[in-house]
């Protein structure tokens, strides 16, 4: 997954790669007896990213390839530190 971000409606975006966890859920009737492990097929993966920049407006975007599974962003926290004024 790639996090893209920019400031003040600029068309120049910065990006950072995020590696998400992986899960391989066993399917009923496919695994052999006592070999298959059954999971809910859900990965809870907390990611922390530190980005830098300056501006009044921040734009955030997420880009990823989804193949046969769902992706859900449950929470997004943005902490801003007051810096120097221009």
PASEBA-1860 file (N, C-alpha, C; in nm, 3 decimals):
! residues 86
1> XXXXXXXX> 0.085/-0.115/0.000/0.000/0.000/0.000/0.091/0.123/0.000 ~ 0.050/0.225/-0.069/0.126/0.349/-0.077/0.042/0.462/-0.020 ~ 0.101/0.536/0.074/0.038/0.655/0.128/0.095/0.774/0.052 ~ 0.007/0.854/-0.006/0.050/0.973/-0.078/-0.002/1.095/-0.004 ~ 0.081/1.199/0.001/0.040/1.319/0.072/0.101/1.443/0.007 ~ 0.029/1.552/0.019/0.073/1.680/-0.036/0.014/1.793/0.045 ~ 0.064/1.912/0.021/0.021/2.028/0.098/-0.027/2.139/0.005 ~ -0.130/2.210/0.050/-0.183/2.329/-0.017/-0.218/2.305/-0.165
9> XXXXXXXX> -0.286/2.197/-0.193/-0.337/2.164/-0.326/-0.228/2.156/-0.433 ~ -0.108/2.122/-0.393/0.002/2.105/-0.488/-0.019/1.977/-0.567 ~ 0.027/1.975/-0.690/0.017/1.853/-0.771/0.139/1.764/-0.751 ~ 0.234/1.807/-0.669/0.351/1.726/-0.638/0.327/1.654/-0.506 ~ 0.311/1.521/-0.514/0.283/1.442/-0.396/0.407/1.367/-0.351 ~ 0.421/1.355/-0.221/0.523/1.267/-0.163/0.455/1.134/-0.137 ~ 0.534/1.027/-0.126/0.473/0.897/-0.100/0.561/0.813/-0.009 ~ 0.496/0.726/0.066/0.564/0.630/0.152/0.497/0.496/0.137
17> XXXXXXXX> 0.577/0.391/0.129/0.527/0.254/0.114/0.496/0.197/0.252 ~ 0.382/0.131/0.264/0.342/0.063/0.388/0.323/-0.084/0.358 ~ 0.385/-0.171/0.435/0.369/-0.316/0.418/0.260/-0.364/0.512 ~ 0.153/-0.415/0.456/0.043/-0.467/0.537/0.068/-0.613/0.570 ~ 0.006/-0.659/0.677/0.016/-0.799/0.716/-0.052/-0.889/0.615 ~ -0.024/-1.017/0.624/-0.078/-1.113/0.529/-0.148/-1.224/0.605 ~ -0.257/-1.273/0.551/-0.327/-1.386/0.611/-0.370/-1.480/0.499 ~ -0.359/-1.607/0.524/-0.403/-1.709/0.429/-0.508/-1.795/0.497
25> XXXXXXXX> -0.634/-1.757/0.488/-0.737/-1.835/0.554/-0.758/-1.970/0.484 ~ -0.770/-2.075/0.564/-0.798/-2.207/0.508/-0.945/-2.210/0.465 ~ -0.974/-2.286/0.363/-1.111/-2.296/0.313/-1.169/-2.432/0.347 ~ -1.294/-2.435/0.379/-1.360/-2.559/0.420/-1.356/-2.660/0.307 ~ -1.315/-2.783/0.340/-1.314/-2.891/0.243/-1.188/-2.899/0.159 ~ -1.093/-2.807/0.176/-0.972/-2.809/0.095/-0.853/-2.863/0.175 ~ -0.838/-2.821/0.302/-0.726/-2.866/0.384/-0.747/-3.009/0.429 ~ -0.638/-3.080/0.450/-0.647/-3.217/0.501/-0.675/-3.215/0.650
33> XXXXXXXX> -0.726/-3.326/0.701/-0.761/-3.336/0.843/-0.639/-3.309/0.931 ~ -0.654/-3.224/1.030/-0.552/-3.188/1.127/-0.438/-3.104/1.069 ~ -0.449/-3.059/0.946/-0.342/-2.979/0.886/-0.386/-2.834/0.869 ~ -0.506/-2.813/0.820/-0.552/-2.677/0.793/-0.579/-2.600/0.921 ~ -0.542/-2.473/0.921/-0.573/-2.385/1.032/-0.680/-2.287/0.985 ~ -0.785/-2.274/1.063/-0.895/-2.189/1.022/-0.886/-2.055/1.093 ~ -0.894/-1.948/1.018/-0.889/-1.814/1.075/-1.009/-1.736/1.026 ~ -1.029/-1.621/1.087/-1.137/-1.534/1.042/-1.100/-1.463/0.913
41> XXXXXXXX> -0.972/-1.469/0.875/-0.929/-1.403/0.754/-0.914/-1.253/0.769 ~ -0.894/-1.207/0.893/-0.886/-1.065/0.920/-0.746/-1.032/0.973 ~ -0.688/-0.925/0.923/-0.559/-0.878/0.973/-0.581/-0.740/1.034 ~ -0.545/-0.726/1.160/-0.546/-0.595/1.223/-0.403/-0.545/1.220 ~ -0.380/-0.444/1.143/-0.244/-0.398/1.119/-0.235/-0.249/1.145 ~ -0.177/-0.212/1.257/-0.160/-0.069/1.289/-0.035/-0.018/1.221 ~ -0.048/0.091/1.150/0.065/0.152/1.080/0.087/0.292/1.135 ~ 0.214/0.328/1.153/0.249/0.463/1.194/0.346/0.519/1.091
49> XXXXXXXX> 0.316/0.639/1.044/0.399/0.702/0.942/0.426/0.845/0.986 ~ 0.551/0.885/0.979/0.586/1.024/1.007/0.616/1.092/0.875 ~ 0.545/1.199/0.849/0.566/1.275/0.726/0.604/1.418/0.764 ~ 0.667/1.486/0.674/0.707/1.624/0.700/0.663/1.715/0.588 ~ 0.641/1.837/0.622/0.601/1.935/0.523/0.537/2.054/0.591 ~ 0.496/2.148/0.512/0.434/2.267/0.567/0.323/2.314/0.474 ~ 0.217/2.367/0.533/0.106/2.419/0.456/-0.016/2.434/0.542 ~ -0.119/2.492/0.485/-0.245/2.508/0.556/-0.340/2.392/0.530
57> XXXXXXXX> -0.326/2.327/0.417/-0.413/2.216/0.377/-0.325/2.093/0.354 ~ -0.368/1.978/0.404/-0.298/1.853/0.376/-0.391/1.761/0.299 ~ -0.339/1.700/0.194/-0.414/1.603/0.114/-0.354/1.465/0.139 ~ -0.438/1.367/0.167/-0.394/1.231/0.190/-0.462/1.138/0.091 ~ -0.386/1.041/0.043/-0.442/0.941/-0.047/-0.379/0.806/-0.020 ~ -0.453/0.701/-0.050/-0.405/0.564/-0.033/-0.423/0.492/-0.164 ~ -0.317/0.422/-0.207/-0.321/0.348/-0.332/-0.277/0.204/-0.303 ~ -0.356/0.108/-0.347/-0.322/-0.032/-0.323/-0.390/-0.120/-0.427
65> XXXXXXXX> -0.342/-0.241/-0.440/-0.404/-0.342/-0.525/-0.479/-0.438/-0.434 ~ -0.606/-0.456/-0.461/-0.689/-0.545/-0.381/-0.725/-0.664/-0.468 ~ -0.694/-0.783/-0.418/-0.719/-0.905/-0.494/-0.798/-1.004/-0.409 ~ -0.926/-1.012/-0.431/-1.015/-1.108/-0.364/-1.035/-1.084/-0.215 ~ -0.990/-0.972/-0.161/-1.011/-0.941/-0.021/-1.054/-0.795/-0.008 ~ -1.102/-0.760/0.110/-1.147/-0.624/0.135/-1.039/-0.547/0.208 ~ -1.041/-0.416/0.193/-0.954/-0.326/0.269/-1.042/-0.222/0.334 ~ -1.023/-0.203/0.463/-1.104/-0.107/0.536/-1.014/-0.022/0.624
73> XXXXXXXX> -1.021/0.109/0.607/-0.948/0.202/0.692/-1.043/0.240/0.805 ~ -1.012/0.199/0.926/-1.103/0.222/1.038/-1.077/0.352/1.112 ~ -0.951/0.395/1.114/-0.919/0.514/1.191/-0.796/0.580/1.130 ~ -0.800/0.710/1.124/-0.688/0.787/1.073/-0.668/0.907/1.165 ~ -0.555/0.911/1.233/-0.524/1.022/1.322/-0.415/1.106/1.258 ~ -0.433/1.236/1.260/-0.332/1.329/1.208/-0.298/1.425/1.321 ~ -0.171/1.426/1.357/-0.123/1.516/1.462/-0.038/1.624/1.396 ~ -0.071/1.748/1.423/0.002/1.860/1.364/0.076/1.934/1.474
81> XXXXXX> 0.197/1.971/1.442/0.280/2.047/1.535/0.292/2.189/1.482 ~ 0.260/2.285/1.563/0.269/2.425/1.522/0.416/2.462/1.502 ~ 0.444/2.516/1.387/0.581/2.556/1.356/0.591/2.705/1.341 ~ 0.691/2.747/1.269/0.711/2.891/1.243/0.608/2.942/1.144 ~ 0.573/3.065/1.157/0.484/3.126/1.059/0.567/3.187/0.948 ~ 0.509/3.198/0.834/0.583/3.251/0.719/0.581/3.401/0.717
END
